[in-house]
Amino acid sequence: MIIFNFSVLARPAESLPLRQPDPDGREIWSLFFTAHYGRIALVVNEDYDKTLLEEWLKREGFKPSMYDFILETQPVLCAERVHRLSAVFGKAKWYVDNNPEVCAETLKLGIPTLLVASPYIIRPEWSGERKMRPWDTLVEEVNRQSLERSSRAWRDEI
């Protein structure tokens, strides 16, 4: 059994419908899914409606064997819950999470752990905190660049 944390599969957002799948999480899921014949459990740390969670998983193409909610905030308690799931469903071959504290605690309990640390924003200037420029400003910039490009070619011929 492989146990995934939902935060590896979905990027953070204010609500479940707004969460987008993480490409790295999807790739890791696919690798484990094919190698272990779909014996993958999912743990969710947020209090979501089960119907909404199942719809999100179906829409995004994730099919866990089972899922469970772990609403504990302390890493030790989360790790103990993962350990209990491992005892119930068979020894966990891997626990996959993006929380280093929980990963450290699951390692202490003897569960092989994979810490996923992929950036959501690769470069700081790509963050969503920038102001959106008005459409008119963008059109003016495109026209200015087009004129410069044309002027440069026009000067070369003369």
C-alpha positions as a Markdown table, in Angstrom:
| # | Residue | x | y | z |
|---|---|---|---|---|
| 1 | Met | 0.0 | 0.0 | 0.0 |
| 2 | Ile | 1.2 | 3.5 | -0.9 |
| 3 | Ile | -0.3 | 6.3 | 1.1 |
| 4 | Phe | -0.5 | 9.8 | -0.5 |
| 5 | Asn | -1.3 | 13.0 | 1.1 |
| 6 | Phe | -3.8 | 15.0 | -0.9 |
| 7 | Ser | -1.6 | 18.1 | -0.7 |
| 8 | Val | 0.9 | 16.4 | -3.0 |
| 9 | Leu | -1.8 | 16.0 | -5.7 |
| 10 | Ala | -3.5 | 19.4 | -5.5 |
| 11 | Arg | -2.0 | 22.9 | -5.2 |
| 12 | Pro | -3.3 | 25.1 | -2.3 |
| 13 | Ala | -6.4 | 27.1 | -2.8 |
| 14 | Glu | -9.2 | 28.6 | -0.7 |
| 15 | Ser | -11.7 | 25.8 | -1.5 |
| 16 | Leu | -11.6 | 22.3 | -3.0 |
| 17 | Pro | -13.1 | 23.3 | -6.4 |
| 18 | Leu | -10.4 | 25.9 | -6.8 |
| 19 | Arg | -7.6 | 23.5 | -6.2 |
| 20 | Gln | -5.6 | 22.6 | -9.3 |
| 21 | Pro | -3.7 | 19.4 | -9.8 |
| 22 | Asp | 0.0 | 19.6 | -9.3 |
| 23 | Pro | 1.9 | 18.2 | -12.4 |
| 24 | Asp | 4.7 | 16.7 | -10.2 |
| 25 | Gly | 2.2 | 15.1 | -7.9 |
| 26 | Arg | 0.3 | 13.6 | -10.8 |
| 27 | Glu | 3.5 | 12.2 | -12.3 |
| 28 | Ile | 4.5 | 10.6 | -8.9 |
| 29 | Trp | 0.9 | 9.2 | -8.5 |
| 30 | Ser | 1.1 | 7.7 | -12.0 |
| 31 | Leu | 4.4 | 6.0 | -11.4 |
| 32 | Phe | 3.2 | 4.4 | -8.1 |
| 33 | Phe | -0.2 | 3.6 | -9.5 |
| 34 | Thr | 1.1 | 1.5 | -12.4 |
| 35 | Ala | 3.9 | -0.1 | -10.3 |
| 36 | His | 1.6 | -1.1 | -7.4 |
| 37 | Tyr | -1.6 | -2.1 | -9.3 |
| 38 | Gly | -3.5 | 0.8 | -7.9 |
| 39 | Arg | -3.0 | -0.1 | -4.2 |
| 40 | Ile | -2.9 | 3.6 | -3.2 |
| 41 | Ala | -4.6 | 5.2 | -0.3 |
| 42 | Leu | -5.2 | 8.9 | 0.1 |
| 43 | Val | -5.2 | 11.0 | 3.3 |
| 44 | Val | -6.8 | 14.4 | 3.3 |
| 45 | Asn | -5.9 | 17.0 | 5.9 |
| 46 | Glu | -8.7 | 19.4 | 5.1 |
| 47 | Asp | -12.3 | 19.1 | 6.1 |
| 48 | Tyr | -13.9 | 18.7 | 2.7 |
| 49 | Asp | -17.3 | 17.3 | 1.8 |
| 50 | Lys | -16.9 | 13.7 | 0.7 |
| 51 | Thr | -19.0 | 14.1 | -2.4 |
| 52 | Leu | -17.0 | 17.2 | -3.6 |
| 53 | Leu | -13.8 | 15.3 | -2.9 |
| 54 | Glu | -14.9 | 12.3 | -4.9 |
| 55 | Glu | -16.0 | 14.5 | -7.8 |
| 56 | Trp | -12.7 | 16.3 | -7.8 |
| 57 | Leu | -10.8 | 13.0 | -7.8 |
| 58 | Lys | -12.9 | 11.6 | -10.7 |
| 59 | Arg | -12.6 | 14.8 | -12.7 |
| 60 | Glu | -8.8 | 14.9 | -12.4 |
| 61 | Gly | -8.3 | 11.2 | -13.0 |
| 62 | Phe | -7.2 | 10.0 | -9.5 |
| 63 | Lys | -8.6 | 6.7 | -8.3 |
| 64 | Pro | -7.4 | 5.8 | -4.8 |
| 65 | Ser | -8.3 | 2.4 | -3.3 |
| 66 | Met | -9.5 | 4.3 | -0.3 |
| 67 | Tyr | -9.3 | 7.7 | 1.3 |
| 68 | Asp | -9.4 | 9.0 | 4.9 |
| 69 | Phe | -9.5 | 12.4 | 6.5 |
| 70 | Ile | -6.8 | 13.3 | 9.0 |
| 71 | Leu | -7.8 | 16.5 | 10.7 |
| 72 | Glu | -4.9 | 16.5 | 13.2 |
| 73 | Thr | -2.6 | 19.5 | 13.0 |
| 74 | Gln | 0.3 | 18.1 | 15.0 |
| 75 | Pro | 2.8 | 16.1 | 12.9 |
| 76 | Val | 3.2 | 13.3 | 15.5 |
| 77 | Leu | -0.6 | 12.7 | 15.5 |
| 78 | Cys | -0.7 | 12.7 | 11.7 |
| 79 | Ala | 2.1 | 10.2 | 11.5 |
| 80 | Glu | 0.4 | 8.0 | 14.1 |
| 81 | Arg | -2.8 | 8.0 | 12.0 |
| 82 | Val | -0.8 | 7.1 | 8.9 |
| 83 | His | 0.8 | 4.3 | 10.9 |
| 84 | Arg | -2.6 | 3.0 | 11.9 |
| 85 | Leu | -3.8 | 3.0 | 8.3 |
| 86 | Ser | -0.7 | 1.1 | 7.4 |
| 87 | Ala | -1.6 | -1.5 | 10.1 |
| 88 | Val | -5.2 | -1.8 | 8.8 |
| 89 | Phe | -4.5 | -2.0 | 5.1 |
| 90 | Gly | -1.2 | -3.8 | 5.1 |
| 91 | Lys | 2.3 | -2.5 | 5.5 |
| 92 | Ala | 2.8 | 0.8 | 3.7 |
| 93 | Lys | 5.6 | 0.6 | 1.2 |
| 94 | Trp | 5.7 | 4.5 | 0.9 |
| 95 | Tyr | 4.1 | 7.5 | 2.5 |
| 96 | Val | 4.2 | 10.5 | 0.2 |
| 97 | Asp | 3.8 | 14.0 | 1.6 |
| 98 | Asn | 5.0 | 17.6 | 1.2 |
| 99 | Asn | 5.1 | 18.3 | 4.9 |
| 100 | Pro | 8.7 | 17.7 | 6.2 |
| 101 | Glu | 7.6 | 17.5 | 9.8 |
| 102 | Val | 5.1 | 14.7 | 9.2 |
| 103 | Cys | 7.6 | 12.9 | 7.0 |
| 104 | Ala | 10.2 | 13.0 | 9.8 |
| 105 | Glu | 7.6 | 11.5 | 12.2 |
| 106 | Thr | 6.6 | 8.7 | 9.8 |
| 107 | Leu | 10.2 | 7.8 | 9.3 |
| 108 | Lys | 10.5 | 7.5 | 13.1 |
| 109 | Leu | 7.7 | 5.0 | 13.0 |
| 110 | Gly | 9.5 | 2.9 | 10.4 |
| 111 | Ile | 7.5 | 3.9 | 7.3 |
| 112 | Pro | 9.5 | 4.6 | 4.1 |
| 113 | Thr | 8.7 | 8.2 | 3.3 |
| 114 | Leu | 9.0 | 10.4 | 0.2 |
| 115 | Leu | 9.1 | 14.1 | 0.8 |
| 116 | Val | 7.9 | 16.0 | -2.3 |
| 117 | Ala | 9.3 | 19.5 | -2.5 |
| 118 | Ser | 8.4 | 21.1 | -5.8 |
| 119 | Pro | 7.9 | 24.9 | -6.1 |
| 120 | Tyr | 4.5 | 26.3 | -7.0 |
| 121 | Ile | 6.1 | 29.4 | -8.4 |
| 122 | Ile | 9.4 | 28.9 | -10.0 |
| 123 | Arg | 10.4 | 32.6 | -10.2 |
| 124 | Pro | 9.3 | 35.2 | -7.7 |
| 125 | Glu | 8.4 | 37.7 | -10.5 |
| 126 | Trp | 5.8 | 35.2 | -11.8 |
| 127 | Ser | 3.8 | 35.3 | -8.6 |
| 128 | Gly | 0.2 | 36.5 | -8.8 |
| 129 | Glu | 0.9 | 39.6 | -6.7 |
| 130 | Arg | 1.6 | 41.8 | -9.7 |
| 131 | Lys | -1.1 | 44.2 | -11.0 |
| 132 | Met | -2.8 | 43.3 | -14.2 |
| 133 | Arg | -2.3 | 45.8 | -16.9 |
| 134 | Pro | -5.4 | 47.2 | -18.7 |
| 135 | Trp | -6.1 | 45.8 | -22.2 |
| 136 | Asp | -5.5 | 49.2 | -23.8 |
| 137 | Thr | -2.0 | 49.3 | -22.3 |
| 138 | Leu | -1.2 | 45.9 | -23.7 |
| 139 | Val | -2.5 | 46.8 | -27.2 |
| 140 | Glu | -0.3 | 50.0 | -27.2 |
| 141 | Glu | 2.7 | 48.0 | -26.2 |
| 142 | Val | 2.2 | 45.4 | -28.9 |
| 143 | Asn | 1.7 | 48.2 | -31.5 |
| 144 | Arg | 4.9 | 50.0 | -30.3 |
| 145 | Gln | 7.0 | 46.8 | -30.5 |
| 146 | Ser | 5.6 | 46.1 | -34.0 |
| 147 | Leu | 6.4 | 49.6 | -35.1 |
| 148 | Glu | 10.0 | 49.3 | -33.7 |
| 149 | Arg | 10.5 | 46.0 | -35.5 |
| 150 | Ser | 9.2 | 47.4 | -38.8 |
| 151 | Ser | 11.3 | 50.5 | -38.4 |
| 152 | Arg | 14.4 | 48.5 | -37.8 |
| 153 | Ala | 13.9 | 46.5 | -40.9 |
| 154 | Trp | 13.0 | 49.6 | -42.9 |
| 155 | Arg | 16.2 | 51.4 | -41.8 |
| 156 | Asp | 18.3 | 48.4 | -42.9 |
| 157 | Glu | 17.1 | 48.6 | -46.5 |
| 158 | Ile | 17.9 | 52.3 | -47.0 |
